[in-house]
Amino acid sequence: MVQLFLNLRLTMKNETLSHGKNVFGGDLQIAGTKPVTGYYRDGFCTSGSDDRGVHVIAAVLTEDFLQFSKSRGNDLITPIPAYDFPGLKANDRWCLCASRWKEAFDAGVAPPVILDATHEKALEFATLEQLQSVK
């Protein structure tokens, strides 16, 4: 928990720190801090070799998506205090696994994407047009 807050503090203090590029080729913007999102819990949708889920799509969650994800075995709603996971609700901003977002897109329940905060790696899973199309 302490490390989480130190990471967030460092990130917010030095917003010029490079976290990669977004889907437009610009600097990746912070995706969310309430709750703190990102695979590395630093607010950014970045990924590394240890991130098997490729959590690079910044999204504004919807109830439909949360229920879809839960039905696929990934319950994002229920808090897990042991992992400092608060549980999520509609309108929370969260870094999603690119393949899960695409699966939800194909099923018609993908949440809207925050394009400036979505890592360019997302384009390996979905087209820019697909990412832009969800409102």
Buried (B, 14 or more C-beta within 10 A) or exposed (E): EEEEEEBBEEBEEEEEEEBBEBBEEEBBBBBBBEBBBBBBBBBBBBBEEEBEBBBBBBBBBBEBBBBBBEEEEBBBBEEEEEEEEEBBEEEBBBBBBBBBBBBBBEEEBBBBBBBBBBBBBBBEBBEBEBBEEBE
